[in-house]
Amino acid sequence: MKKIIGILLIISGAIIGYEGYKRNDALQGQLESSVTKLASKLDGKTRLPEYTWFYVGGGVLLIAGIVAFSSSGKSSSSSKKPASK
């Protein structure tokens, strides 16, 4: 079950990251970057374009999926006590 969840998290993280890339590459993303830089210069507040959050969210989901996928393969045989003679 953990492998299925891990695979779903990896796929959804890749999709969200790709959506962020498409938004960054589009005219809307370039305009948003320019407006964000201008607004930051005017009032001094730190701002991030919206597509940056797509990258962050996609990366978090990818890492969570990799951890879930890799942790599901461990067996509990190492915790068993050896039979005493």
C-alpha positions in Angstrom: 0.0 0.0 0.0 2.9 2.4 0.8 4.4 1.8 -2.6 1.1 2.8 -4.3 1.0 6.0 -2.2 4.6 6.7 -2.9 4.1 6.3 -6.6 1.0 8.6 -6.5 3.0 11.2 -4.6 5.9 11.1 -7.1 3.5 11.4 -10.0 1.6 14.3 -8.5 4.8 16.1 -7.5 6.1 15.8 -11.0 2.9 17.1 -12.4 2.8 20.1 -10.1 6.4 20.9 -10.8 5.8 20.7 -14.5 2.8 23.0 -14.1 5.1 25.5 -12.3 7.6 25.2 -15.2 4.8 25.9 -17.8 3.6 28.9 -15.8 7.1 30.2 -15.5 7.7 29.8 -19.2 4.4 31.4 -20.3 3.9 35.1 -20.9 1.8 35.3 -17.7 4.8 34.0 -15.6 7.2 36.4 -17.2 4.9 39.3 -16.5 4.3 38.1 -13.0 8.0 38.0 -12.4 8.5 41.5 -13.6 5.6 42.9 -11.5 6.9 41.0 -8.5 10.4 42.5 -8.9 8.9 46.0 -9.4 6.7 45.7 -6.3 9.6 44.5 -4.2 11.7 47.4 -5.2 8.9 49.9 -4.5 8.1 48.8 -0.9 11.0 46.6 0.0 8.9 43.5 0.9 10.1 40.1 -0.3 7.7 38.5 -2.7 7.8 35.3 -4.7 6.0 34.7 -8.0 3.2 32.2 -7.8 5.0 29.6 -9.9 7.7 29.3 -7.2 5.2 27.7 -4.9 4.4 25.2 -7.6 8.1 24.2 -7.6 8.2 24.0 -3.8 5.0 22.0 -3.6 6.1 19.6 -6.4 9.5 19.1 -4.7 8.0 18.4 -1.3 5.6 15.8 -2.9 8.5 14.2 -4.8 10.6 13.8 -1.7 7.6 12.5 0.3 6.9 10.0 -2.5 10.5 8.8 -2.6 10.6 8.4 1.2 7.3 6.5 1.2 8.3 4.3 -1.7 11.7 3.4 -0.3 10.5 2.8 3.3 7.9 0.3 2.1 10.5 -2.2 0.9 12.1 -2.9 4.3 11.2 -6.1 6.0 10.7 -6.6 9.7 12.9 -9.8 9.7 15.7 -7.9 11.4 13.6 -7.4 14.5 12.9 -11.1 15.0 14.9 -12.8 17.7 17.0 -15.8 16.6 15.7 -19.1 17.8 17.5 -20.3 20.9 18.8 -23.9 21.1 
